[in-house]
Amino acid sequence: GDAAEIRFHVFFFYDTAKVQIYTLDGRLVRTLEGQRQPDQSYLYIWTGQDQDERVVPPGSYLCRVEVEAQAGAASQHRIISVAY
């Protein structure tokens, strides 16, 4: 099936990044588990399922990436669209 790949690089990284998917009204849908890749990037994959592994309804979702690095904490947000 289809999935969204969330991949990023962080220099002087202290801990695993927190990647979470939210509805646009702020409800947490899923916290993703990721892996460090051989090229030193981090990869998280969302298959369009919630924490209970149910397929989410079509629509727009907010992906929030939060990291703690040597320069301090930072977060980024992106919209992910789900369509069937």
N, CA, C and O of each residue as an XYZ file, in Angstrom:
336
protein
N       0.798     -1.183      0.000
C       0.000      0.000      0.000
C       0.849      1.260      0.000
O       2.076      1.204      0.078
N       0.189      2.364     -0.087
C       0.863      3.659     -0.093
C       1.252      4.067      1.320
O       0.619      3.670      2.299
N       2.304      4.867      1.403
C       2.777      5.365      2.693
C       3.492      6.685      2.479
O       3.997      6.968      1.393
N       3.526      7.486      3.531
C       4.277      8.744      3.506
C       5.622      8.503      4.175
O       5.685      7.967      5.281
N       6.700      8.902      3.499
C       8.039      8.821      4.078
C       8.425     10.179      4.626
O       8.345     11.184      3.919
N       8.841     10.213      5.877
C       9.336     11.437      6.499
C      10.816     11.191      6.754
O      11.180     10.362      7.588
N      11.672     11.916      6.031
C      13.122     11.702      6.123
C      13.792     13.050      6.354
O      13.422     14.054      5.745
N      14.790     13.060      7.248
C      15.500     14.305      7.541
C      16.876     14.003      8.110
O      17.145     12.897      8.580
N      17.742     15.007      8.057
C      19.089     14.949      8.634
C      19.153     15.919      9.802
O      18.612     17.022      9.732
N      19.816     15.505     10.875
C      20.053     16.385     12.020
C      21.509     16.204     12.426
O      21.972     15.076     12.597
N      22.227     17.304     12.580
C      23.624     17.248     12.993
C      23.710     17.424     14.502
O      22.949     18.197     15.084
N      24.636     16.707     15.140
C      24.827     16.767     16.593
C      23.513     16.472     17.313
O      23.038     17.254     18.137
N      22.960     15.340     16.980
C      21.652     14.897     17.450
C      21.813     14.199     18.790
O      22.678     13.333     18.923
N      21.011     14.545     19.784
C      21.117     13.933     21.103
C      20.231     12.713     21.288
O      20.625     11.762     21.964
N      19.076     12.724     20.715
C      18.105     11.676     21.000
C      17.273     11.423     19.745
O      17.381     12.147     18.755
N      16.443     10.383     19.807
C      15.559     10.088     18.697
C      14.554     11.221     18.524
O      14.051     11.772     19.502
N      14.278     11.550     17.312
C      13.283     12.594     17.036
C      11.893     12.077     17.374
O      11.633     10.874     17.340
N      11.024     12.991     17.692
C       9.619     12.655     17.916
C       8.857     13.090     16.670
O       8.859     14.267     16.309
N       8.209     12.135     16.020
C       7.413     12.423     14.828
C       5.986     11.977     15.132
O       5.727     10.810     15.425
N       5.068     12.943     15.051
C       3.677     12.656     15.374
C       2.764     13.186     14.278
O       3.054     14.194     13.634
N       1.660     12.486     14.084
C       0.645     12.872     13.113
C      -0.588     13.333     13.890
O      -1.038     12.663     14.818
N      -1.128     14.497     13.492
C      -2.300     15.081     14.148
C      -3.382     15.377     13.118
O      -3.096     15.575     11.937
N      -4.628     15.405     13.582
C      -5.693     15.963     12.755
C      -5.499     17.475     12.742
O      -4.761     18.008     13.570
N      -6.144     18.164     11.824
C      -5.987     19.618     11.752
C      -6.577     20.332     12.963
O      -6.237     21.485     13.226
N      -7.461     19.657     13.706
C      -7.988     20.272     14.932
C      -7.159     19.909     16.168
O      -7.558     20.207     17.294
N      -6.000     19.263     15.955
C      -5.051     19.039     17.040
C      -5.121     17.712     17.759
O      -4.409     17.522     18.746
N      -5.945     16.786     17.309
C      -6.023     15.468     17.954
C      -4.871     14.588     17.470
O      -4.641     14.458     16.268
N      -4.147     13.982     18.421
C      -3.049     13.088     18.067
C      -3.604     11.841     17.394
O      -4.494     11.181     17.929
N      -3.076     11.525     16.220
C      -3.504     10.352     15.462
C      -2.531      9.202     15.685
O      -2.939      8.072     15.955
N      -1.229      9.504     15.569
C      -0.223      8.441     15.691
C       1.138      9.034     16.006
O       1.500     10.099     15.507
N       1.885      8.326     16.843
C       3.295      8.620     17.076
C       4.077      7.583     16.286
O       3.850      6.383     16.436
N       4.993      8.039     15.448
C       5.715      7.134     14.550
C       7.029      6.672     15.160
O       7.666      7.398     15.923
N       7.421      5.460     14.813
C       8.727      4.913     15.172
C       9.617      5.037     13.946
O       9.185      4.727     12.836
N      10.840      5.482     14.129
C      11.739      5.670     12.997
C      13.060      4.971     13.204
O      13.316      4.375     14.250
N      13.897      5.055     12.183
C      15.209      4.419     12.223
C      16.252      5.331     11.612
O      15.977      6.072     10.669
N      17.458      5.265     12.166
C      18.592      5.969     11.578
C      19.072      5.152     10.385
O      19.218      3.933     10.476
N      19.312      5.823      9.280
C      19.700      5.173      8.035
C      21.225      5.203      7.865
O      21.903      5.990      8.524
N      21.769      4.348      6.982
C      23.218      4.327      6.760
C      23.798      5.678      6.326
O      24.967      5.956      6.594
N      22.998      6.523      5.657
C      23.493      7.841      5.230
C      23.338      8.894      6.333
O      23.471     10.092      6.079
N      23.056      8.433      7.566
C      22.890      9.283      8.749
C      21.597     10.094      8.741
O      21.432     10.986      9.573
N      20.684      9.809      7.829
C      19.367     10.448      7.873
C      18.482      9.631      8.816
O      18.851      8.542      9.256
N      17.326     10.177      9.108
C      16.335      9.479      9.925
C      15.103      9.279      9.064
O      14.686     10.189      8.346
N      14.516      8.086      9.133
C      13.378      7.744      8.285
C      12.212      7.268      9.144
O      12.350      6.371      9.976
N      11.069      7.893      8.919
C       9.818      7.526      9.575
C       8.792      7.296      8.469
O       8.753      8.041      7.490
N       7.969      6.270      8.624
C       6.970      5.945      7.605
C       5.592      5.916      8.255
O       5.389      5.284      9.291
N       4.646      6.618      7.621
C       3.251      6.587      8.082
C       2.410      5.938      7.004
O       2.405      6.377      5.854
N       1.697      4.890      7.383
C       0.874      4.126      6.448
C      -0.582      4.574      6.432
O      -1.431      3.897      5.852
N      -0.881      5.714      7.066
C      -2.253      6.209      7.079
C      -3.117      5.539      8.129
O      -4.342      5.505      8.007
N      -2.473      5.003      9.169
C      -3.212      4.350     10.245
C      -3.047      5.126     11.548
O      -2.051      5.819     11.755
N      -4.056      4.993     12.430
C      -3.969      5.632     13.740
C      -3.237      4.707     14.722
O      -2.715      3.667     14.321
N      -3.200      5.083     15.999
C      -2.491      4.291     17.015
C      -3.059      2.885     17.148
O      -2.336      1.961     17.521
N      -4.340      2.710     16.849
C      -4.981      1.395     16.932
C      -4.919      0.643     15.607
O      -5.582     -0.379     15.435
N      -4.113      1.156     14.667
C      -3.893      0.567     13.344
C      -5.154      0.539     12.481
O      -5.303     -0.316     11.607
N      -6.060      1.485     12.738
C      -7.231      1.666     11.869
C      -6.871      2.692     10.805
O      -6.170      3.665     11.083
N      -7.350      2.472      9.593
C      -7.100      3.407      8.496
C      -7.830      4.712      8.793
O      -9.008      4.703      9.148
N      -7.127      5.830      8.648
C      -7.730      7.136      8.927
C      -8.605      7.568      7.752
O      -8.393      7.119      6.626
N      -9.584      8.435      8.006
C     -10.415      8.952      6.914
C      -9.594      9.829      5.965
O      -8.587     10.404      6.379
N     -10.006      9.937      4.708
C      -9.318     10.841      3.783
C      -9.350     12.268      4.325
O     -10.289     12.666      5.015
N      -8.316     13.019      4.002
C      -8.251     14.413      4.435
C      -6.821     14.863      4.629
O      -5.881     14.182      4.218
N      -6.661     16.012      5.255
C      -5.340     16.579      5.521
C      -4.967     16.348      6.978
O      -5.804     16.457      7.874
N      -3.702     16.027      7.197
C      -3.173     15.757      8.528
C      -1.889     16.553      8.710
O      -1.199     16.874      7.742
N      -1.580     16.864      9.957
C      -0.386     17.625     10.285
C       0.687     16.675     10.786
O       0.455     15.904     11.717
N       1.858     16.729     10.172
C       3.012     15.957     10.626
C       3.926     16.909     11.391
O       4.343     17.937     10.857
N       4.234     16.570     12.635
C       5.106     17.408     13.470
C       6.366     16.622     13.791
O       6.300     15.527     14.348
N       7.519     17.192     13.433
C       8.824     16.604     13.729
C       9.486     17.486     14.772
O       9.646     18.689     14.568
N       9.870     16.884     15.894
C      10.524     17.627     16.971
C      11.838     16.937     17.312
O      11.865     15.728     17.539
N      12.931     17.701     17.348
C      14.241     17.135     17.678
C      14.933     17.985     18.734
O      14.673     19.180     18.878
N      15.818     17.331     19.462
C      16.686     17.999     20.426
C      18.105     17.819     19.891
O      18.604     16.697     19.814
N      18.748     18.914     19.525
C      20.096     18.867     18.959
C      21.009     19.792     19.759
O      20.558     20.498     20.661
N      22.282     19.780     19.422
C      23.256     20.592     20.145
C      22.867     22.072     20.135
O      23.097     22.778     21.117
N      22.290     22.535     19.054
C      21.899     23.942     18.934
C      20.589     24.249     19.664
O      20.187     25.410     19.734
N      19.918     23.232     20.206
C      18.660     23.432     20.919
C      17.533     22.639     20.300
O      17.731     21.892     19.341
N      16.358     22.808     20.855
C      15.180     22.091     20.353
C      14.608     22.821     19.146
O      14.654     24.047     19.055
N      14.071     22.037     18.228
C      13.456     22.621     17.034
C      12.311     21.718     16.594
O      12.311     20.517     16.865
N      11.338     22.313     15.914
C      10.249     21.514     15.359
C       9.872     22.068     13.993
O      10.055     23.250     13.702
N       9.346     21.187     13.177
C       8.854     21.531     11.843
C       7.494     20.875     11.670
O       7.228     19.811     12.228
N       6.647     21.518     10.897
C       5.310     21.002     10.617
C       5.102     20.933      9.109
O       5.526     21.823      8.371
N       4.449     19.873      8.665
C       4.092     19.728      7.258
C       2.699     19.119      7.172
O       2.272     18.384      8.062
N       2.006     19.432      6.097
C       0.690     18.846      5.838
C       0.870     17.582      4.996
O       1.614     17.574      4.015
N       0.177     16.522      5.395
C       0.140     15.274      4.637
C      -1.313     15.041      4.244
O      -2.207     15.106      5.087
N      -1.546     14.771      2.972
C      -2.904     14.502      2.491
C      -3.110     13.009      2.319
O      -2.242     12.302      1.808
N      -4.261     12.540      2.749
C      -4.640     11.136      2.598
C      -5.837     11.087      1.657
O      -6.834     11.775      1.872
N      -5.730     10.267      0.609
C      -6.820     10.100     -0.356
C      -6.917      8.622     -0.717
O      -5.908      7.919     -0.774
N      -8.142      8.160     -0.960
C      -8.363      6.759     -1.359
C      -9.101      6.710     -2.667
O      -9.385      5.626     -3.176
